[in-house]
Amino acid sequence: MRGSKISLLFFLILIGCSLNVQASGGKKNYVSSLGDTIQDFSLQNIDGNYLSLKSYPEAKGFIIVFTCNHCPFAKLYSERFNVMAEKYGALNVPLLAINPMDTVVYEEESFIGMQEKAKASSFSFPYLQDNLQTVAKDFNADHTPHAFVIWKENNQWIIKYTGAIDDNGAESDKVKNSYVANAVDELLVGKKVQEPETRSIGCAVFYRK
């Protein structure tokens, strides 16, 4: 019975997200993919300070997650974000969450709303506002949540993974494939990422024209 209720909830979440996808007809396709170089950026964190990749001089790589306040699918991952941030931050692979949502279309995505979301979910990592959507365009982020792993090579930041966080948004205890964690673990020991690209599922990012 519990499993059927969770499945129904997950189905309803996907319906809600699909409606969001349809609403994003103005989205433009931006070219960015595996192996592309990501330029540094400076975005405001919920504490009012601005952060960039250079703010972490010891970083080997980053987990970059495009997420938001209102998306039902993104909400399922709050605790998992905290776990990844704690584990990999200690290994010099910080997690940065970035909100690329249009605050005109979604009032709940305001800076104050982000602060409230971070407090309610006990975020242990930076939550940055990409209000001009320039960073999301550079990454070609198309859903929330959409995860990327970037790695430092020859003083450049290279996309090594793009896609979903794992293979079970509805039930974290039944995850069989932790895509982001696997990618970081492989990169930390000098291995090639075995599954560098998956399909992210969630609410579409509405890009202003």
C-alpha positions as a printed Julia matrix, in Angstrom:
209×3 Matrix{Float64}:
  0.0    0.0     0.0
  2.82   2.4     0.91
  4.54   1.7    -2.4
  1.37   2.38   -4.39
  0.84   5.7    -2.58
  4.4    6.75   -3.34
  4.01   5.73   -6.97
  0.81   7.8    -7.23
  2.54  10.77   -5.63
  5.46  10.43   -8.01
  3.05  10.25  -10.96
  1.29  13.42   -9.84
  4.64  15.16   -9.44
  5.63  14.22  -12.97
  2.31  15.55  -14.29
  2.95  18.84  -12.53
  6.44  19.02  -13.94
  5.24  18.18  -17.44
  2.8   21.07  -17.29
  5.75  23.25  -16.39
  7.63  21.93  -19.39
  4.77  22.88  -21.7
  4.74  26.36  -20.22
  8.33  26.93  -21.23
  7.76  27.27  -24.94
  9.91  30.39  -25.04
 13.01  28.45  -24.03
 15.95  28.77  -26.36
 18.41  25.97  -26.97
 21.91  26.84  -25.86
 24.92  24.8   -26.93
 26.87  23.31  -24.06
 27.69  19.69  -23.46
 30.15  17.17  -22.1
 33.72  18.32  -22.47
 32.78  21.98  -22.77
 34.64  24.57  -20.75
 32.66  26.51  -18.17
 33.6   30.12  -17.49
 33.79  31.36  -13.93
 30.82  33.32  -12.63
 29.82  35.46   -9.69
 26.37  34.97   -8.19
 24.72  36.16   -5.0
 24.31  33.62   -2.24
 21.35  33.69    0.14
 23.62  35.23    2.82
 24.08  38.29    0.59
 27.66  37.51   -0.39
 28.77  36.82   -3.94
 30.49  33.53   -4.72
 32.44  32.28   -7.72
 34.46  29.2    -8.57
 37.54  31.19   -7.54
 36.07  31.41   -4.05
 37.2   27.8    -3.64
 40.93  27.77   -4.49
 41.4   24.22   -3.24
 38.51  22.76   -5.22
 39.25  19.78   -7.47
 35.8   20.0    -8.99
 32.24  21.07   -8.28
 28.8   19.55   -8.13
 26.58  22.18   -9.72
 22.84  21.65   -9.29
 20.28  23.88  -10.94
 17.25  23.78   -8.68
 14.45  26.01   -7.43
 11.83  26.55   -4.75
  8.56  25.51   -6.36
  9.37  22.39   -8.41
  7.87  19.28   -6.74
 10.61  17.06   -8.16
 13.38  19.33   -6.92
 11.85  19.31   -3.43
 12.42  15.55   -3.24
 16.17  16.08   -3.28
 16.76  18.62   -0.51
 18.14  16.12    1.99
 20.17  14.34   -0.66
 21.77  17.64   -1.57
 22.8   18.1     2.06
 24.34  14.63    2.19
 26.35  15.19   -1.01
 27.46  18.63    0.13
 28.81  17.28    3.41
 30.52  14.23    1.91
 32.13  15.78   -1.14
 32.76  19.21    0.31
 35.18  17.52    2.71
 36.95  16.1    -0.36
 37.31  19.53   -2.01
 34.36  19.02   -4.35
 31.83  21.6    -3.14
 28.16  21.54   -4.07
 26.7   24.78   -5.39
 22.95  25.04   -5.93
 21.85  27.63   -8.47
 18.33  28.96   -8.99
 17.83  30.0   -12.64
 14.07  30.48  -12.55
 12.44  33.63  -13.9
 11.1   35.53  -10.88
  8.57  37.34  -13.08
  6.99  34.06  -14.14
  7.4   32.43  -10.72
  7.02  34.87   -7.82
  7.97  32.16   -5.32
 11.47  32.1    -6.81
 12.36  35.5    -5.36
 15.55  36.0    -3.36
 13.51  36.08   -0.14
 11.78  32.89   -1.22
 15.18  31.28   -1.74
 16.24  32.28    1.76
 13.05  30.8     3.2
 13.52  27.6     1.21
 17.11  27.2     2.35
 16.14  27.73    5.98
 13.19  25.33    5.83
 15.32  22.63    4.18
 18.4   23.28    6.37
 20.62  23.75    3.31
 24.26  23.24    4.26
 25.57  24.6     0.96
 25.38  27.84   -1.03
 22.12  28.6    -2.83
 22.85  31.13   -5.56
 20.49  33.26   -7.61
 21.11  33.33  -11.36
 18.67  36.18  -11.97
 20.05  36.99  -15.42
 20.12  33.27  -16.32
 23.59  33.64  -17.82
 25.09  30.75  -15.88
 22.2   28.4   -16.66
 22.63  29.24  -20.35
 26.35  28.54  -20.16
 25.63  25.09  -18.74
 22.58  24.52  -20.94
 20.52  23.64  -17.87
 17.0   22.72  -18.9
 15.26  21.31  -15.83
 15.23  21.54  -12.07
 16.93  19.65  -10.72
 19.64  19.35  -13.37
 23.05  18.29  -12.09
 26.52  18.83  -13.5
 29.95  17.72  -12.36
 32.76  19.96  -13.52
 36.43  19.16  -13.04
 39.59  21.23  -13.1
 41.94  20.37  -15.97
 44.8   22.65  -17.03
 43.26  25.48  -15.0
 39.95  25.13  -16.82
 36.6   23.82  -15.62
 35.34  21.01  -17.82
 31.89  19.4   -17.79
 32.35  15.72  -16.95
 28.77  14.77  -16.13
 25.33  16.16  -16.93
 21.86  14.9   -16.06
 19.93  13.43  -13.15
 21.18  13.14   -9.58
 20.19   9.5    -9.3
 17.67   6.98  -10.64
 14.89   7.29   -8.04
 13.5   10.68   -7.16
 10.49   9.31   -5.31
 12.24   6.97   -2.87
 15.77   7.81   -1.82
 16.16   4.49    0.0
 15.61   2.61   -3.26
 18.22   4.4    -5.36
 20.24   1.88   -7.35
 22.39   4.25   -9.37
 23.72   7.47   -7.87
 24.89   9.13  -11.07
 26.44  12.26   -9.58
 28.13  10.46   -6.71
 29.49   7.8    -9.05
 30.92  10.45  -11.37
 32.66  12.3    -8.54
 34.01   9.09   -7.02
 35.49   8.08  -10.37
 37.05  11.47  -11.0
 38.57  11.59   -7.51
 40.62   8.46   -8.27
 41.55   9.56  -11.77
 39.09   7.39  -13.65
 36.92   8.28  -16.62
 33.25   8.78  -15.82
 31.52   5.6   -16.94
 28.06   7.11  -17.31
 28.68  10.77  -18.19
 25.2   11.7   -19.36
 21.65  10.88  -18.24
 18.29  12.57  -18.73
 17.23  15.03  -16.06
 13.58  15.01  -15.06
 11.81  17.91  -13.45
 10.36  21.35  -14.09
 11.59  23.13  -17.2
 13.65  26.27  -16.88
 11.74  29.12  -18.53
 14.28  31.29  -20.36
 13.44  34.88  -21.08
 13.83  35.84  -24.73
